[in-house]
Amino acid sequence: MKTLIVLFAALGIVVSLTSCVESNKKKQEIEVAPLEEKPVVKKDTIKKMNLLDEQAKMLGKVFGDVDTEEGRAFSKVNNYQDLLEQGNFSPDIKKHLYEQYKLYELSLDPKKKDSLKLVFNKKLNEALAKSVSNPK
C-alpha cells in the first residue's frame, strides 16, 4: 500500500515537472506583440448589473419548487425585493434591508450617483446622531 502511494506521488511530480517544462518552451516560442493603447473613457454611462437581483433569480431557479414552512415557494422570486417579501423577518429588518437595497441600486447607475451621495450622507448623519445620543 505504501509503495502504491509513493508511486502515485512520484507520478504526480513527474507530470507536473513535464508540464512546467513544456509551458516554458511555449512561452519562449510566443512572440511578444506590442501593447496597443486603448482610449480612456472618463465617464461610465452604462448601468451595471444588479447582483442582488441576479442572486435572487438564481435562488428562485434552484429552490423554486421547495416549499417553506409557511407554504410559500421560491419559484415566484424574480428579484431581491420579492425575496425580502417572502422572508419571515420582522418589519423593521425588512425595511432596513430594503433601504440598503435601494442604496445599492443607486450606486449602480452612474447618473444617480449624486443622489446616492446625498442619501448616504443623510444615513451617516443619522447614525452619528444616534451614536452620540446613545453612547454604549
C-alpha positions as CSV (number, residue, x, y, z in Angstrom):
1,M,0.0,0.0,0.0
2,K,2.8,2.4,0.9
3,T,4.6,1.6,-2.4
4,L,1.4,2.5,-4.3
5,I,1.2,5.8,-2.6
6,V,4.9,6.6,-3.3
7,L,4.4,5.6,-7.0
8,F,1.4,7.9,-7.3
9,A,3.3,10.8,-5.6
10,A,6.3,10.3,-7.9
11,L,4.0,10.1,-11.0
12,G,2.4,13.4,-9.9
13,I,5.7,15.1,-9.5
14,V,6.9,13.9,-12.9
15,V,3.7,15.1,-14.7
16,S,3.9,18.5,-13.0
17,L,7.6,18.9,-14.0
18,T,7.0,18.0,-17.6
19,S,4.1,20.3,-17.9
20,C,6.2,23.2,-16.5
21,V,9.0,22.5,-19.0
22,E,6.5,22.4,-21.9
23,S,4.9,25.6,-20.8
24,N,8.3,27.3,-20.6
25,K,9.1,26.2,-24.1
26,K,5.8,27.6,-25.4
27,K,6.4,30.9,-23.6
28,Q,9.8,31.2,-25.4
29,E,8.2,30.5,-28.8
30,I,5.5,33.1,-28.4
31,E,6.5,36.5,-29.8
32,V,5.5,39.4,-27.6
33,A,3.1,41.7,-29.5
34,P,3.4,45.4,-28.7
35,L,0.6,46.6,-26.5
36,E,-2.0,48.9,-28.1
37,E,-3.1,51.9,-26.2
38,K,-6.8,52.0,-25.7
39,P,-8.6,55.2,-25.4
40,V,-9.5,56.1,-21.8
41,V,-13.2,56.5,-21.1
42,K,-13.7,59.0,-18.4
43,K,-17.3,58.5,-17.5
44,D,-19.2,55.3,-17.1
45,T,-22.6,55.7,-18.7
46,I,-23.8,52.1,-18.5
47,K,-25.8,50.9,-15.6
48,K,-24.2,47.8,-14.1
49,M,-25.9,44.5,-13.4
50,N,-27.7,44.3,-10.0
51,L,-26.0,41.3,-8.4
52,L,-28.6,41.0,-5.6
53,D,-31.4,40.6,-8.2
54,E,-29.4,38.1,-10.1
55,Q,-28.6,36.1,-7.0
56,A,-32.3,36.1,-6.0
57,K,-33.3,34.9,-9.5
58,M,-30.7,32.1,-9.2
59,L,-32.1,31.1,-5.8
60,G,-35.6,31.2,-7.3
61,K,-34.5,28.8,-10.0
62,V,-32.6,26.4,-7.7
63,F,-35.1,26.3,-4.9
64,G,-38.2,27.0,-7.0
65,D,-40.2,24.0,-6.0
66,V,-39.2,23.8,-2.4
67,D,-41.9,25.0,-0.1
68,T,-41.1,26.9,3.0
69,E,-42.7,26.2,6.4
70,E,-45.4,28.8,5.6
71,G,-46.2,27.1,2.3
72,R,-44.6,29.8,0.1
73,A,-42.5,28.6,-2.8
74,F,-39.4,30.4,-4.1
75,S,-40.5,29.9,-7.7
76,K,-42.2,33.4,-7.6
77,V,-38.9,35.1,-6.7
78,N,-37.7,37.3,-9.6
79,N,-35.7,39.9,-7.8
80,Y,-34.3,40.8,-4.3
81,Q,-37.5,42.7,-3.4
82,D,-39.6,39.5,-3.9
83,L,-37.1,37.6,-1.8
84,L,-37.4,40.2,1.0
85,E,-41.2,40.0,0.9
86,Q,-41.2,36.2,1.2
87,G,-38.7,36.2,4.0
88,N,-40.1,35.8,7.5
89,F,-38.2,38.8,9.0
90,S,-39.6,41.5,11.3
91,P,-40.9,44.6,9.5
92,D,-38.0,46.7,10.9
93,I,-35.4,44.3,9.4
94,K,-37.3,44.2,6.1
95,K,-37.4,48.0,6.0
96,H,-33.7,48.2,6.8
97,L,-32.7,45.6,4.1
98,Y,-34.9,47.4,1.6
99,E,-33.2,50.7,2.3
100,Q,-29.8,49.1,1.8
101,Y,-31.0,47.5,-1.4
102,K,-32.1,51.0,-2.7
103,L,-28.7,52.4,-1.8
104,Y,-27.0,49.6,-3.7
105,E,-29.4,50.1,-6.6
106,L,-28.5,53.8,-6.7
107,S,-24.8,53.0,-6.7
108,L,-25.2,51.0,-9.9
109,D,-26.5,53.9,-12.0
110,P,-23.8,56.5,-12.9
111,K,-26.4,59.1,-13.4
112,K,-27.8,58.7,-9.9
113,K,-24.5,58.7,-8.0
114,D,-25.1,62.3,-6.8
115,S,-28.3,61.3,-5.2
116,L,-26.6,58.4,-3.7
117,K,-24.1,60.7,-2.0
118,L,-26.9,62.7,-0.5
119,V,-28.7,59.7,0.8
120,F,-25.5,58.2,2.1
121,N,-24.6,61.4,3.9
122,K,-28.1,61.5,5.4
123,K,-27.8,58.0,6.7
124,L,-24.3,58.7,8.0
125,N,-25.6,61.8,9.9
126,E,-28.5,59.7,11.4
127,A,-26.1,57.1,12.6
128,L,-23.7,59.6,14.1
129,A,-26.6,61.3,15.9
130,K,-27.9,58.0,17.1
131,S,-24.4,57.0,18.4
132,V,-24.0,60.4,20.2
133,S,-27.4,60.2,21.9
134,N,-26.9,56.5,22.9
135,P,-23.3,56.0,23.8
136,K,-22.5,52.5,24.9
